[in-house]
Amino acid sequence: MRRILLGLILLVSIFIMSACGDSGEEESSKTEGENAENSRWDEIQEAGEIVVGTSGTLIAGSYYDGEEETEDQLTGYEVETMREIAKRLDLDISFEIIGVDNVLPAIKSGRIDVSSGDITDRRKEEFNFSDPYKYSYITMAVREEDNSGIEKLEDLKGKKNGGGATTIYSQIAEQFGAEVITYGNAPNEAYLRDVHNGRTDVVINDYYLTKFGVAAFPDFDIHLHPDLNFHLTEQAVIIPKGEEKMTEKMNEALQSMRDDGTLSELAKEFYEEDASEKPEGDIIEIEGLDI
């Protein structure tokens, strides 16, 4: 009887030790996972600096306000929003000029820490996003004389759209049958001049960027399409996947900027409208977009 009792005690002890070991391993694994998720944020804090990717070619959004392309002349709503976020997080900031098609790979590789971009379902599978700081919709730059033959979205079939290969704007163009002509990190002028001279037919892009791009080149035979305003967009800070602490800190800074009016002031300064609030008016919703 005593042997049976001792055997049962031994089994129970082994079970308890095994359970404790499993629990310890699970806790250790959980801690390691959390540390891995926040590793980029820890590196940023240790360095005291955040590296932001931006194009430097988008009038009102990210551009050089002067002849010399130096960082102190780099400005725009995207740029100044990121500068203010860094300031509120007690970080220095540096910008790396990078083409739109290279932004997402650069975040994944660690070449840059964050950038700005539109939130999409596909991108949310691979990246974290802050809360939106810019709301907009999509429009088109077309030839003024005939709207480049585009009166409805279906008329994009067979047309040539100038844009970055990985943008949501080019994805929409392709879904409606347009051919996308890519330029790399070219300035607004290159895209819009080609619509003017007939090399392309349309530039599908963000309303604010298109509005200021068209206004910057009054000699071109182009204008904003008078009728086609579609697909509400939300722009945010793109953050490496799983970086929950960084996402939390970005959101805290953005919320304080929204609360004290800084976000609204910056939007009005660069866009002459409050892009930090959702737009009003008739905006066409497109069903079945795969972006």
Secondary structure, DSSP 8 states (H G I E B T S, - for coil): -HHHHHHHHHHHHHHHHHHHHHHHHHHHHHHHHHHHHTHHHHHHHHHTEEEEEE-SEETTTEEESSSS--GGGEESHHHHHHHHHHHHTT-EEEEEE--GGGHHHHHHHTSSSEEEEE--HHHHTTEEE---SEEEEEEEEEETTTGGG-SSGGGGTT-EEES-TTSHHHHHHHHTT-EEE--SS--HHHHHHHHHHTS-SEEEEEHHHHHHHHHT-TTSSEEE-SS--EEEEEEEEEEETT-HHHHHHHHHHHHHHHHTTHHHHHHHHHHSS-TTS---S--B--TT---
